[in-house]
């Protein structure tokens, strides 16, 4: 049986922390920012960590399992 390949799209968007959680950027900060408040933009700058079921599936896709 062949090896599982890493999902390249997931690899570019997510990082896996040392404890196995998923870390990602928030969406909505790339364009159309002029009408968004500074508070909103600062909130979008924060990273999000996931340790739920979906996060574990994405971690498996990144690691190629």
Secondary structure, 3 states (H helix, E strand, C coil): CCCCCCCHHHHHHEEECCCCCEEECCCCCCCCCCCCCHHHHHHHHCCEEECCHHHHHHHHHHHCC
